[in-house]
Amino acid sequence: MGKRKFNDERIMDILKEHQSGMTVTDVCNKYGISEPTFYRWQSLQLKNVGFDVKRLRALEEENRKLKKLLAETMLAAATLSEMLEKTSNKESA
């Protein structure tokens, strides 16, 4: 397989131009791509949208769990710090 002329981000930009009102023919002529290539990209984008949504939800859930874990860890550290301070004060008195 040859080197790709357009990376994924650039392909998304090209597809967005069509979504903003430019005709498929005009987009293809502007970027020197064939209409079948354009429609293949569009099809792949539609398939990936569902995957991206699932991945986003999974990442959001993981982020929520990590934030909760961080908060619990910070609370435990603060509690231990207070206990250590009280213990140190009793020993020095």
Helices and strands as residue ranges (DSSP letters): H 8-19, H 24-31, H 35-92
